Amino acid sequence: MNKTNTSQKKRVITSVIYATIVALLVMACAITIAVVNNRNDNPTTGEIGNNDELPVATVTFVLPMQNATIAKDYSGAKLQYNDTLKQWEIHKAIDFVPTDNLSVYAVANGTVTNVYTNYLEGTVIEISHDDGLVSIYKSLDSDVLVQVGDTVSAGTEIGTVSNSMAQELNTNAHLHFEMTLNGIKVDPNDYLSLGDK
């Protein structure tokens, strides 16, 4: 009887030890994942924190249109009224309306990584640049001048504006211009020299 009790006690103790080890490993994995997910996107500092401050890249930019006015500026938090959809929304882009020239230009050297058309955005060109930046040109005419894989220089004509973006039809022919840094939308004003708007 004592041998049986001793054997059962050993099994219980062994089970508790294994359960404790497994629990500690799970906690260590959870802590590691939490730390990695909270790291700032700035690989040079490796600081732990949120993603509110993204690094500004070192790329030279030109304007995506010449002689255009801004119909709607970037707004990361402040709501702006969308006259087409009849609703208030944030606007993480700049809408350029041409005064005479409908041409759209690449804002920096890069590679065309996507060209597509859909109902809400119209015809879209995406160009990847250095340092994780991507410039996105929406509401273009479907007859674009580039294709996926093309290398472009700053100022290369890539297409013309149109009124193809259904969610902003009331803006008429315009360029809906966005930028992302490491997949997160950023304010194009931080990169383009627009002077007095």
VOPA-28440 format. One record per residue (C-alpha): residue in one letter; chain; x, y, z. Coordinates in steps of 0.001 Angstrom, whole numbers, plus 500000, padded with zeros to 6 digits. Layout:
+---------+--------+--------+--------+--------+
: residuo : cadena :      X :      Y :      Z :
+---------+--------+--------+--------+--------+
:       a :      A :      X :      Y :      Z :
...
+---------+--------+--------+--------+--------+
END
This chain:
+---------+--------+--------+--------+--------+
: residuo : cadena :      X :      Y :      Z :
+---------+--------+--------+--------+--------+
:       m :      A : 500000 : 500000 : 500000 :
:       n :      A : 502835 : 502388 : 500826 :
:       k :      A : 504513 : 501649 : 497477 :
:       t :      A : 501249 : 502515 : 495684 :
:       n :      A : 500814 : 505745 : 497652 :
:       t :      A : 504421 : 506714 : 497047 :
:       s :      A : 504085 : 505970 : 493336 :
:       q :      A : 500878 : 508023 : 493087 :
:       k :      A : 502490 : 510922 : 494968 :
:       k :      A : 505464 : 510861 : 492574 :
:       r :      A : 503082 : 510926 : 489583 :
:       v :      A : 501155 : 513866 : 491082 :
:       i :      A : 504359 : 515784 : 491831 :
:       t :      A : 505700 : 515052 : 488333 :
:       s :      A : 502401 : 516233 : 486799 :
:       v :      A : 502502 : 519444 : 488857 :
:       i :      A : 506103 : 520098 : 487816 :
:       y :      A : 505277 : 519552 : 484121 :
:       a :      A : 502168 : 521763 : 484383 :
:       t :      A : 504233 : 524506 : 486054 :
:       i :      A : 506899 : 524326 : 483339 :
:       v :      A : 504267 : 524477 : 480578 :
:       a :      A : 502559 : 527452 : 482285 :
:       l :      A : 505888 : 529297 : 482585 :
:       l :      A : 506673 : 528653 : 478910 :
:       v :      A : 503242 : 529935 : 477849 :
:       m :      A : 503713 : 533076 : 479979 :
:       a :      A : 507182 : 533653 : 478518 :
:       c :      A : 505791 : 533349 : 474973 :
:       a :      A : 502941 : 535741 : 475782 :
:       i :      A : 505347 : 538322 : 477220 :
:       t :      A : 507644 : 538009 : 474201 :
:       i :      A : 504738 : 538472 : 471780 :
:       a :      A : 503453 : 541499 : 473736 :
:       v :      A : 506897 : 543136 : 473689 :
:       v :      A : 507370 : 542498 : 469961 :
:       n :      A : 503889 : 543841 : 469124 :
:       n :      A : 504518 : 547019 : 471136 :
:       r :      A : 507837 : 547823 : 469488 :
:       n :      A : 507966 : 551122 : 467640 :
:       d :      A : 508343 : 550795 : 463843 :
:       n :      A : 511688 : 552594 : 464079 :
:       p :      A : 514257 : 549819 : 463665 :
:       t :      A : 517179 : 552139 : 464421 :
:       t :      A : 516143 : 552839 : 468012 :
:       g :      A : 514245 : 549665 : 468859 :
:       e :      A : 512270 : 551670 : 471386 :
:       i :      A : 509225 : 550080 : 472893 :
:       g :      A : 506079 : 552123 : 472457 :
:       n :      A : 503223 : 552839 : 470100 :
:       n :      A : 503273 : 553598 : 466379 :
:       d :      A : 502199 : 557247 : 466655 :
:       e :      A : 505541 : 558600 : 465460 :
:       l :      A : 506753 : 556924 : 462287 :
:       p :      A : 510185 : 557733 : 460890 :
:       v :      A : 510289 : 560238 : 458043 :
:       a :      A : 512050 : 558758 : 455034 :
:       t :      A : 514886 : 560382 : 453122 :
:       v :      A : 513413 : 560479 : 449607 :
:       t :      A : 513240 : 563528 : 447317 :
:       f :      A : 509701 : 564367 : 446192 :
:       v :      A : 508046 : 566378 : 443435 :
:       l :      A : 504372 : 567308 : 443186 :
:       p :      A : 502017 : 564734 : 441627 :
:       m :      A : 500296 : 567459 : 439558 :
:       q :      A : 501250 : 570850 : 438148 :
:       n :      A : 498997 : 573907 : 438541 :
:       a :      A : 496436 : 572093 : 440675 :
:       t :      A : 494393 : 573282 : 443635 :
:       i :      A : 493621 : 571282 : 446762 :
:       a :      A : 489936 : 570405 : 447015 :
:       k :      A : 490330 : 568474 : 450267 :
:       d :      A : 493421 : 568211 : 452445 :
:       y :      A : 494669 : 565331 : 454583 :
:       s :      A : 492899 : 564799 : 457891 :
:       g :      A : 494023 : 562046 : 460197 :
:       a :      A : 491575 : 562793 : 463007 :
:       k :      A : 489344 : 565738 : 462115 :
:       l :      A : 486150 : 564769 : 460287 :
:       q :      A : 485477 : 566250 : 456845 :
:       y :      A : 482219 : 566121 : 454940 :
:       n :      A : 482052 : 563829 : 451903 :
:       d :      A : 479516 : 565491 : 449608 :
:       t :      A : 479167 : 562357 : 447459 :
:       l :      A : 478462 : 559914 : 450291 :
:       k :      A : 476685 : 562566 : 452409 :
:       q :      A : 478647 : 561665 : 455522 :
:       w :      A : 481420 : 562930 : 457795 :
:       e :      A : 484691 : 560993 : 457630 :
:       i :      A : 488435 : 561297 : 458053 :
:       h :      A : 490327 : 561912 : 454815 :
:       k :      A : 493803 : 560350 : 454823 :
:       a :      A : 494692 : 561764 : 451408 :
:       i :      A : 495008 : 565013 : 449474 :
:       d :      A : 492575 : 565669 : 446617 :
:       f :      A : 494205 : 567657 : 443797 :
:       v :      A : 491924 : 569316 : 441217 :
:       p :      A : 493632 : 570296 : 437943 :
:       t :      A : 493378 : 573858 : 436681 :
:       d :      A : 494500 : 572997 : 433134 :
:       n :      A : 496936 : 570052 : 432902 :
:       l :      A : 495350 : 566643 : 433694 :
:       s :      A : 498705 : 564825 : 433861 :
:       v :      A : 499751 : 562937 : 436995 :
:       y :      A : 503434 : 562420 : 437839 :
:       a :      A : 505363 : 560018 : 440069 :
:       v :      A : 506362 : 561930 : 443202 :
:       a :      A : 509681 : 560097 : 443591 :
:       n :      A : 511883 : 557405 : 442083 :
:       g :      A : 510415 : 553948 : 442521 :
:       t :      A : 508843 : 550828 : 441064 :
:       v :      A : 505214 : 550406 : 440038 :
:       t :      A : 503931 : 547639 : 442302 :
:       n :      A : 500182 : 547711 : 441585 :
:       v :      A : 497760 : 548944 : 438920 :
:       y :      A : 494067 : 548161 : 439305 :
:       t :      A : 490547 : 549528 : 438865 :
:       n :      A : 487546 : 549186 : 441127 :
:       y :      A : 484246 : 551000 : 441506 :
:       l :      A : 484958 : 552950 : 444698 :
:       e :      A : 488563 : 554036 : 444012 :
:       g :      A : 488585 : 554229 : 440214 :
:       t :      A : 491852 : 553389 : 438480 :
:       v :      A : 494747 : 553218 : 440946 :
:       i :      A : 498550 : 553166 : 440590 :
:       e :      A : 500827 : 552281 : 443523 :
:       i :      A : 504544 : 553066 : 443411 :
:       s :      A : 506984 : 551688 : 446003 :
:       h :      A : 509885 : 553923 : 446996 :
:       d :      A : 512873 : 553529 : 449317 :
:       d :      A : 512483 : 553354 : 453101 :
:       g :      A : 509076 : 551595 : 453054 :
:       l :      A : 507195 : 554444 : 451383 :
:       v :      A : 504427 : 553877 : 448836 :
:       s :      A : 502661 : 556622 : 446868 :
:       i :      A : 499086 : 555845 : 445783 :
:       y :      A : 497294 : 557648 : 442949 :
:       k :      A : 493504 : 557147 : 442743 :
:       s :      A : 490710 : 558415 : 440475 :
:       l :      A : 492875 : 558090 : 437362 :
:       d :      A : 491747 : 557554 : 433791 :
:       s :      A : 491916 : 553848 : 432906 :
:       d :      A : 494417 : 554569 : 430100 :
:       v :      A : 497534 : 554658 : 432340 :
:       l :      A : 501094 : 555039 : 431047 :
:       v :      A : 502803 : 552484 : 433328 :
:       q :      A : 502430 : 548856 : 434280 :
:       v :      A : 503481 : 546695 : 437210 :
:       g :      A : 507250 : 546280 : 437301 :
:       d :      A : 508063 : 549586 : 435568 :
:       t :      A : 510774 : 551708 : 437166 :
:       v :      A : 509895 : 555417 : 437286 :
:       s :      A : 511773 : 558571 : 438181 :
:       a :      A : 510458 : 561552 : 440109 :
:       g :      A : 508393 : 563563 : 437610 :
:       t :      A : 507632 : 560680 : 435222 :
:       e :      A : 504115 : 561032 : 433807 :
:       i :      A : 502096 : 557972 : 434856 :
:       g :      A : 498541 : 558870 : 433778 :
:       t :      A : 495808 : 561514 : 433854 :
:       v :      A : 493074 : 562370 : 436320 :
:       s :      A : 489435 : 561509 : 435786 :
:       n :      A : 486226 : 561216 : 437728 :
:       s :      A : 486512 : 557442 : 438145 :
:       m :      A : 486407 : 557367 : 441967 :
:       a :      A : 482772 : 556653 : 442834 :
:       q :      A : 483120 : 557581 : 446504 :
:       e :      A : 484183 : 561133 : 445508 :
:       l :      A : 482162 : 561728 : 442317 :
:       n :      A : 481067 : 565212 : 443357 :
:       t :      A : 484702 : 566364 : 443412 :
:       n :      A : 484723 : 565883 : 439602 :
:       a :      A : 488010 : 565046 : 437853 :
:       h :      A : 490734 : 564975 : 440510 :
:       l :      A : 493687 : 563043 : 441904 :
:       h :      A : 493098 : 561357 : 445244 :
:       f :      A : 496698 : 561053 : 446502 :
:       e :      A : 497725 : 558884 : 449455 :
:       m :      A : 501028 : 557801 : 450980 :
:       t :      A : 501851 : 554897 : 453253 :
:       l :      A : 504944 : 554183 : 455311 :
:       n :      A : 505435 : 550512 : 456175 :
:       g :      A : 501768 : 549928 : 455318 :
:       i :      A : 500397 : 552745 : 457507 :
:       k :      A : 498766 : 555820 : 455919 :
:       v :      A : 500796 : 558977 : 456542 :
:       d :      A : 500253 : 562660 : 455801 :
:       p :      A : 501570 : 563524 : 452299 :
:       n :      A : 502119 : 567099 : 453563 :
:       d :      A : 505118 : 565734 : 455486 :
:       y :      A : 506783 : 564852 : 452167 :
:       l :      A : 505436 : 567265 : 449529 :
:       s :      A : 506305 : 570939 : 449355 :
:       l :      A : 502875 : 572479 : 448802 :
:       g :      A : 503624 : 576036 : 449932 :
:       d :      A : 500607 : 578092 : 450992 :
:       k :      A : 497532 : 575953 : 450468 :
+---------+--------+--------+--------+--------+
END
